[in-house]
Amino acid sequence: MTEPTQDPIPAGSAAPAPPPWLEELPPRQIVAELERYIVGQDAAKRAVAIAIRNRWRRSQTPDEIRDEITPYNIILIGPTGVGKTEVARRLARLAGAPFIKVEASKFTEVGYVGRDAESMVRDLVDAAISMVRTEREDEVYPQAETRAEERLLDILLPPPAPPPPPAPGAEKRPGIFVVSPGGQARPEPPAGSEEERRARSREKLRQMLKDGKLDDREVEIEVTPQNYPMLDLMQPPQGMEGEQVNFFEMFQEMLPRRKKRRTLRVPEARRLLIDEELKKLVDMDDVVNEALDRSENHGIIFIDEIDKIAGERGTATGPDVSREGVQRDLLPIVEGCTVQTRYGYVRTDHILFLAAGAFHVSKPSDLIPELQGRFPIRVELTSLTEADFVRVMTEPESALTKQYQALVAAEGAKLEFTQDGIEEIARVAWLANDRMENIGARRLHTVMATLMDELLFELPNYPEKVVIFDRAAVRKRLEKIIDDDDLRRYIL
């Protein structure tokens, strides 16, 4: 594959280095990245940081012991709304390695309708394929853009028809030849030839294309349809993916690729042409090989709600799906097995598994002993206090107060929260959790939605463009709901 042509880097400036993978960062820095979005739960952050850093440490060990080092699987235990799922969300955005989050409650035993446990590995490979393909496309994007531009210019300025052959017996006029210093002769086109005029016109069109002056023009291009409508009916049902023969892909390869002519505006045509050139430039065999390697050695699977498949062992009777049966299906995947995917076989021996569950009804010891042994590290997350709610409202980069300030700013207004106002919101949320079901930080969403309801509805015609929520304003809007048990139960 040819190397992409890139613009020269100005002298004195270095090329921007790609961001490091999460596992290449030291544990302390991984914790610092998580603290930008998650308040408290230092033990969970510390355990996750060590587990992720161990992936990099394993890759630096000698070959003879590398395969013997097992992943540092972790199970996070804590009530709802304390940050278990948020850890997974932030890891997914920070990790350069393949990462997926699955719900344990969606899986069923083999033989029942639903998703089988092996589908999580196939989803991980799909995520790795998408990640690697995006990286490869970014590398060759300038080259694909140049090729698409040339194709678009060929459409805007079609090549001339070939000159008619000379009539028999016609006198041939001698041309002008120029001899180079090396003794090679080449024909010299006459001044003002058709080629020169076409070259000048092409460069003018190229400049107009770059300046966006041709965006309103329509062009007719040939595109290859992505798939065939009738083949959509042959897609495997949910839970049957990755079987021995992928009939959909087999028929797609057998049927001829018919091109379709479409009339599009120049920006849309340019986008489609760039996509076609990217497919030609990216070597999918290389993408698949790299994605399978990343999935096996750097993949991370986060299994949420694992407590929903835990229960008292030996009590399941009848034809229903048993929780213990789902655990038995998960066990070989976590232990290490070979899973067939549409791209090839994947070993799960060194995939890192992180699990989380509230364990309100059940407890971790209700899991089958073999599965418990595959999650040797257990971290208990603590319930959030009123002081933690104040931190949740102020410290994270995506805090609720900052989100609402951005929404209000879209209407040309300004929203401010005083410190005592934030403390009052935290007090109301903690009080609602204490008097009703404790749903952790999610209670802040319901309290803030109730607080901001009138403002967001009247904001376009609101007389004041600067709105300040202090303790008095928060109490005025929420006091009636907090004092009324019926309203509190159904609103908060």
Secondary structure, 3 states (H helix, E strand, C coil): CCCCCCCCCCCCCCCCCCCCCHHHCCHHHHHHHHHCCCCCCHHHHHHHHHHHHHHHHHHCCCHHHHCCCCCCCEEEECCCCCCHHHHHHHHHHHCCCCEEEEEHHHECCCCCCCECCCHHHHHHHHHHHHHHHHHHHHHHHHHHHHHHHHHHHHHHCCCCCCCCCCCCCCCCCCCCEEECCCCCEEECCCCCCHHHHHHHHHHHHHHHHHHCCCCCCEEEEEECCCCCHHHHHHCCCCCCCCCCCCHHHHHHHHCCCCCEEEEEEHHHHHHHHHHHHHHHHCCHHHHHHHHHHHHHHHCEEEEECHHHHCCCCCCCCCCCCCHHHHHHHHHHHHHCCEEEECCEEEECCCCEEEEEECCCCCCHHHCCHHHHHCCCEEEECCCCCHHHHHHHHHCCCCCHHHHHHHHHHCCCCEEEECHHHHHHHHHHHHHHHHHCCCCCCHHHHHHHHHHHHHHHHHHHHCCCCEEEECHHHHHHHHHHHHHCHHHHHHHC
